[in-house]
Amino acid sequence: MNLLAIETATEACSVALIHGQELIARSEIAPRRHTELVLPMADALLAEAGIDRHALDAIAVGRGPGAFTGVRLGVSLAQGMALGLDLPVITISSLAALALEAPEEGGATAILAVIDARMGEIYAASYRRDGHGGLIALDEERICTADSLQLPAASAWQVVGTGWATYATELSQRLTGTLHSADGARYPQAAHVAELALAEFNAGRAQAPELALPVYLRDKVALTLVEQGKA
């Protein structure tokens, strides 16, 4: 199995490759440089594995939510590569990929994945590990303010993502149980997109490239110049 994964929905630009039983990845925190970095990263991984693009079986991509330009770039690249190589695409929630950045802990700890969406809002979703390397969603992805976030009941929480760095005080008041850990310097990574995508591929849930769609959550993705000045 050769699966290439791309994740560019946030400040982190990352690419990962599952090659047989091995997973290799490249990642860099590089705002506004994703376009110049992502394809060279992919080529470097393929060269390291000793294969070319024609040996790939599928393309995976973080479908958002996240920065509009980053989400659009990742999905467009995945679609373009998949169409050119006649491959299926697996889209993975960038929030789910972020959730796997939380430390692995025993018990029924819930994970809040939260990305700073700017303009006073966050992207958020809650998960629990399924014990097999995957996740169980506890609620739906949404965009809201930190102080209006409604969370499911859980005895303990882990929080990951830039939303915590910006809104730690507000989010801590929304948690329904004990806070086990919190890290506001975590981003969705292609390595986790690849892991989740492999399970989706094996379950027969890969898609034709034209069906691979981005998820923005925010209805209004194009800001006016005035709004950009206030953001």
Phi, psi and chi 1 to 4 in degrees:
 res  aa     phi    psi   chi1   chi2   chi3   chi4
   1 MET       -  126.5  177.6   65.7 -176.1      -
   2 ASN  -123.9  112.7  -65.0  -47.4      -      -
   3 LEU  -129.3  125.1 -178.1  148.0      -      -
   4 LEU  -102.1  132.2 -176.2   71.5      -      -
   5 ALA  -122.4  142.1      -      -      -      -
   6 ILE  -125.8  136.6  -62.2  167.3      -      -
   7 GLU  -140.4  112.6  172.7   53.2   66.0      -
   8 THR  -134.7   22.9   56.8      -      -      -
   9 ALA   -76.5  -15.1      -      -      -      -
  10 THR  -130.6 -162.3   64.4      -      -      -
  11 GLU   -64.0  -21.9  -67.2   90.4  -27.0      -
  12 ALA   -83.9  128.0      -      -      -      -
  13 CYS  -106.1  119.6  178.4      -      -      -
  14 SER  -143.7  150.5   60.8      -      -      -
  15 VAL  -137.2  142.6  178.8      -      -      -
  16 ALA  -137.7  154.5      -      -      -      -
  17 LEU  -134.8  123.0  175.0   67.7      -      -
  18 ILE   -92.1  119.1  -69.0  178.5      -      -
  19 HIS  -126.7   99.5  174.6   51.0      -      -
  20 GLY    66.4 -121.3      -      -      -      -
  21 GLN   -96.5    4.4  -59.6  -60.3  -48.9      -
  22 GLU  -105.1  143.5 -174.7  179.8    9.7      -
  23 LEU  -123.5  123.9 -170.7  154.9      -      -
  24 ILE  -124.2  151.3   53.4  178.0      -      -
  25 ALA  -150.5  157.4      -      -      -      -
  26 ARG  -129.9  140.5  -63.3  -76.9 -172.1  -82.1
  27 SER  -151.2  141.6 -179.1      -      -      -
  28 GLU  -147.9  135.2 -175.2  173.5  -21.8      -
  29 ILE   -80.3  106.5  -53.2  -59.6      -      -
  30 ALA  -148.2   74.4      -      -      -      -
  31 PRO   -55.3  134.9  -22.9   33.6      -      -
  32 ARG    68.6   11.2  -63.7  176.0  -64.2  -80.3
  33 ARG  -119.7    8.8  -66.1 -175.7   58.4 -140.6
  34 HIS   -58.3  -41.8  -66.6   26.4      -      -
  35 THR   -59.0  -40.1  -57.5      -      -      -
  36 GLU   -81.5  -18.1   67.0 -179.0   86.3      -
  37 LEU   -98.4  -34.4  -69.2  174.8      -      -
  38 VAL   -66.4  -44.5   62.6      -      -      -
  39 LEU   -69.4  -42.7  -71.5  179.1      -      -
  40 PRO   -59.9  -35.8  -28.3   37.3      -      -
  41 MET   -60.8  -45.2  -78.8 -177.6  173.9      -
  42 ALA   -62.7  -45.1      -      -      -      -
  43 ASP   -63.5  -36.7  -70.6  -21.8      -      -
  44 ALA   -65.1  -40.0      -      -      -      -
  45 LEU   -66.8  -42.6  -70.2 -178.2      -      -
  46 LEU   -63.1  -40.3  -67.8  169.3      -      -
  47 ALA   -65.1  -40.2      -      -      -      -
  48 GLU   -62.6  -37.1 -177.3  177.5  -23.0      -
  49 ALA   -80.4  -13.1      -      -      -      -
  50 GLY    77.8   29.2      -      -      -      -
  51 ILE  -131.3  166.1   61.9  173.9      -      -
  52 ASP  -113.5  179.2   63.4   22.5      -      -
  53 ARG   -61.2  -28.3  -65.4 -176.7 -176.2 -174.8
  54 HIS   -71.7  -10.7  -65.3  -79.2      -      -
  55 ALA   -88.4   -4.8      -      -      -      -
  56 LEU   -72.9  148.1  -67.3  171.3      -      -
  57 ASP  -103.2  -22.2  -62.7  -65.0      -      -
  58 ALA  -166.6  158.7      -      -      -      -
  59 ILE  -117.3  134.1  -53.5  -68.8      -      -
  60 ALA  -117.8  151.8      -      -      -      -
  61 VAL  -149.6  142.5   62.4      -      -      -
  62 GLY   -73.1  117.0      -      -      -      -
  63 ARG   -89.8    7.1   56.7  164.8  174.2   74.8
  64 GLY    96.8 -178.3      -      -      -      -
  65 PRO   -75.2  163.8   32.2  -38.0      -      -
  66 GLY   169.0 -157.3      -      -      -      -
  67 ALA   -64.4  134.0      -      -      -      -
  68 PHE   -54.1  -49.9  170.7   66.8      -      -
  69 THR   -66.0  -36.8   53.2      -      -      -
  70 GLY   -68.6  -43.8      -      -      -      -
  71 VAL   -62.5  -46.4  172.7      -      -      -
  72 ARG   -61.2  -42.1 -178.3  178.6   59.8 -177.3
  73 LEU   -61.2  -50.0  171.1   66.3      -      -
  74 GLY   -60.7  -47.2      -      -      -      -
  75 VAL   -66.7  -40.4  173.2      -      -      -
  76 SER   -63.2  -42.5  -64.2      -      -      -
  77 LEU   -64.4  -43.4  -76.2  175.3      -      -
  78 ALA   -62.4  -43.8      -      -      -      -
  79 GLN   -62.6  -45.6  -73.3  178.0  -34.9      -
  80 GLY   -63.0  -45.5      -      -      -      -
  81 MET   -64.4  -43.6  -67.7  178.0   66.4      -
  82 ALA   -65.2  -40.8      -      -      -      -
  83 LEU   -64.4  -43.1  -76.6  167.7      -      -
  84 GLY   -66.0  -29.7      -      -      -      -
  85 LEU  -104.8   -0.1  -62.6  168.5      -      -
  86 ASP    58.7   53.4 -167.8   23.9      -      -
  87 LEU  -120.2  156.9  -63.2  175.4      -      -
  88 PRO   -80.7  163.8   30.6  -35.2      -      -
  89 VAL  -121.6  141.1  175.1      -      -      -
  90 ILE  -116.8  121.3  -54.7  102.5      -      -
  91 THR   -97.0  136.5   58.1      -      -      -
  92 ILE  -127.1  137.2  -63.0  -63.6      -      -
  93 SER   -59.9  129.4  164.6      -      -      -
  94 SER   -65.8  -28.7  -63.5      -      -      -
  95 LEU   -69.3  -37.4  -74.8  168.2      -      -
  96 ALA   -65.2  -43.2      -      -      -      -
  97 ALA   -60.4  -40.5      -      -      -      -
  98 LEU   -62.7  -39.8  174.3   59.3      -      -
  99 ALA   -58.5  -33.3      -      -      -      -
 100 LEU   -73.0   -5.3  -71.8 -178.9      -      -
 101 GLU   -76.5  -14.3  -75.5  -72.6  -65.9      -
 102 ALA   -68.7  144.5      -      -      -      -
 103 PRO   -59.4  143.3  -20.2   31.7      -      -
 104 GLU   -73.8  125.3  -69.3 -165.1   45.0      -
 105 GLU  -132.8  152.0  -67.5 -172.4    3.1      -
 106 GLY   -76.9  173.9      -      -      -      -
 107 GLY    82.3 -163.1      -      -      -      -
 108 ALA  -106.7   42.1      -      -      -      -
 109 THR   -67.1  131.2  -55.7      -      -      -
 110 ALA   -89.4  151.9      -      -      -      -
 111 ILE  -118.9  126.3  -57.5  168.8      -      -
 112 LEU  -102.3  114.5  171.8   60.9      -      -
 113 ALA   -96.7  124.0      -      -      -      -
 114 VAL  -143.0  123.5   58.2      -      -      -
 115 ILE  -113.1  134.1  -63.1  170.7      -      -
 116 ASP   -65.3  115.6 -173.6   -9.6      -      -
 117 ALA   -93.3    4.1      -      -      -      -
 118 ARG    65.5  178.5  -48.0  -58.5 -178.8 -171.5
 119 MET    52.7   31.9  -61.6  174.7   65.9      -
 120 GLY    76.1   16.8      -      -      -      -
 121 GLU  -127.7  167.5  -65.7  178.4  -49.0      -
 122 ILE  -132.5  152.9   54.7  171.8      -      -
 123 TYR   -97.2  133.8  -59.3  117.6      -      -
 124 ALA  -147.3  149.8      -      -      -      -
 125 ALA  -160.5  152.5      -      -      -      -
 126 SER  -116.0  145.0  -56.8      -      -      -
 127 TYR  -142.5  168.4  -57.0   89.3      -      -
 128 ARG  -137.9  140.7 -176.7  170.0  -74.7  125.9
 129 ARG   -65.3  143.7  -67.8 -177.8 -176.4  -88.4
 130 ASP   -94.4    1.1   65.3    5.4      -      -
 131 GLY    84.9   -2.1      -      -      -      -
 132 HIS  -127.5   23.0  -55.4  -74.0      -      -
 133 GLY    90.4   -3.2      -      -      -      -
 134 GLY  -111.1 -165.8      -      -      -      -
 135 LEU  -133.2  151.8  -63.8  166.1      -      -
 136 ILE  -113.5  122.7  -61.5  168.9      -      -
 137 ALA   -74.0  132.6      -      -      -      -
 138 LEU   -98.1  -16.2  -58.4  179.3      -      -
 139 ASP  -159.2 -170.7   52.0   20.1      -      -
 140 GLU   -98.9  153.3  -64.7 -176.3   -9.9      -
 141 GLU   -63.0  140.7  -59.7  174.4  -22.1      -
 142 ARG  -156.5  166.0   66.7  -88.2 -159.7 -158.6
 143 ILE  -116.0  132.9 -176.2  170.0      -      -
 144 CYS  -163.2  177.7   62.5      -      -      -
 145 THR   -82.2  154.6   60.7      -      -      -
 146 ALA   -62.4  -37.7      -      -      -      -
 147 ASP   -81.0   -3.1   56.2   10.1      -      -
 148 SER  -108.7    2.1   68.9      -      -      -
 149 LEU   -64.4  127.6  178.8   65.1      -      -
 150 GLN  -105.8  125.0  -61.8  -65.0  -43.3      -
 151 LEU  -116.1  150.3  -67.2  172.9      -      -
 152 PRO   -69.7  161.8   25.9  -34.4      -      -
 153 ALA   -70.4  133.5      -      -      -      -
 154 ALA  -154.9  146.6      -      -      -      -
 155 SER   -78.4  -24.7   59.5      -      -      -
 156 ALA  -149.3  150.1      -      -      -      -
 157 TRP  -132.9  148.2  -75.1   89.9      -      -
 158 GLN  -119.4  141.2  -63.6  170.7  -75.2      -
 159 VAL  -124.6  132.7 -175.2      -      -      -
 160 VAL  -136.0  143.2  -75.5      -      -      -
 161 GLY   122.6  163.0      -      -      -      -
 162 THR   -66.6  -19.4   55.3      -      -      -
 163 GLY   -61.3  -33.1      -      -      -      -
 164 TRP   -68.9  -39.7  178.2  -99.1      -      -
 165 ALA   -60.1  -34.2      -      -      -      -
 166 THR   -89.9  -34.6  -51.6      -      -      -
 167 TYR  -128.4   38.0  -60.1  105.7      -      -
 168 ALA   -57.6  -43.3      -      -      -      -
 169 THR   -63.1  -48.7  -60.3      -      -      -
 170 GLU   -65.1  -42.5  -65.1   88.7  -22.2      -
 171 LEU   -69.1  -37.2  -69.0  172.9      -      -
 172 SER   -61.5  -28.8   62.8      -      -      -
 173 GLN   -77.5  -15.5  -65.3  171.3   -7.2      -
 174 ARG   -92.7  -15.2  -49.2  -52.0  -61.0  171.4
 175 LEU   -66.8  140.5  -60.7  178.0      -      -
 176 THR   -95.4    2.8   55.4      -      -      -
 177 GLY  -154.5 -162.1      -      -      -      -
 178 THR   -71.5  140.0  -56.6      -      -      -
 179 LEU   -88.1  112.1  177.6   61.3      -      -
 180 HIS   -82.7  -41.8  -89.2 -155.1      -      -
 181 SER  -158.1  156.2   65.2      -      -      -
 182 ALA  -152.0  134.4      -      -      -      -
 183 ASP  -142.0  108.8 -169.3  -20.1      -      -
 184 GLY   -86.3    3.7      -      -      -      -
 185 ALA  -109.0   25.1      -      -      -      -
 186 ARG  -105.5  145.8  -65.6  -72.5 -179.4  174.8
 187 TYR  -131.8  157.0  -60.2   87.8      -      -
 188 PRO   -58.6  139.5  -19.0   30.2      -      -
 189 GLN  -124.5  144.0  -63.4  -69.2  -22.4      -
 190 ALA   -61.9  -28.5      -      -      -      -
 191 ALA   -59.4  -40.6      -      -      -      -
 192 HIS   -76.7  -32.4  -62.8  -47.9      -      -
 193 VAL   -58.4  -44.1  171.2      -      -      -
 194 ALA   -62.9  -44.1      -      -      -      -
 195 GLU   -62.2  -45.7  -67.9  166.7  -11.5      -
 196 LEU   -69.1  -35.9  -66.6  170.4      -      -
 197 ALA   -68.4  -34.9      -      -      -      -
 198 LEU   -60.4  -42.7 -179.4   59.6      -      -
 199 ALA   -64.3  -39.8      -      -      -      -
 200 GLU   -65.3  -41.7  -68.6  -67.5  -65.7      -
 201 PHE   -62.2  -46.3 -177.7   86.4      -      -
 202 ASN   -65.3  -24.9  -70.0  -23.9      -      -
 203 ALA   -87.8    3.3      -      -      -      -
 204 GLY    79.2   24.8      -      -      -      -
 205 ARG  -108.2   25.2  -70.6 -168.0  -77.7  -90.9
 206 ALA   -74.2  156.3      -      -      -      -
 207 GLN  -122.9  160.1  -60.0  173.7  -61.8      -
 208 ALA   -65.8  146.8      -      -      -      -
 209 PRO   -53.1  -38.8  -25.8   34.0      -      -
 210 GLU   -69.9  -13.8   61.3  -89.9   19.0      -
 211 LEU   -93.6   -5.1  -61.0  178.7      -      -
 212 ALA   -80.9  106.6      -      -      -      -
 213 LEU  -114.9  146.4  -59.7  175.9      -      -
 214 PRO   -73.9  158.3   28.7  -35.0      -      -
 215 VAL  -123.0  115.6  170.8      -      -      -
 216 TYR  -100.1  -30.8  -61.9  116.1      -      -
 217 LEU    68.8  -46.1  -67.3 -174.8      -      -
 218 ARG   -78.7  121.0  177.5  176.2  -79.5  146.5
 219 ASP   -61.8  -37.4  -68.3  -27.1      -      -
 220 LYS  -101.1   97.7 -172.4  178.0 -179.1 -177.1
 221 VAL   -95.6  -13.5  -66.8      -      -      -
 222 ALA  -107.6  116.3      -      -      -      -
 223 LEU   -88.9  148.7  -57.2  178.9      -      -
 224 THR   -73.6  162.7   66.8      -      -      -
 225 LEU   -60.7  -36.4  -68.5  175.9      -      -
 226 VAL   -64.0  -45.1  172.4      -      -      -
 227 GLU   -65.8  -37.9  -70.7  170.8  -33.4      -
 228 GLN   -61.3  -35.8  -71.2 -177.7   34.1      -
 229 GLY   -67.3  -27.6      -      -      -      -
 230 LYS   -87.7  -20.4  -65.9  179.4  179.6  178.2
 231 ALA   -69.5      -      -      -      -      -
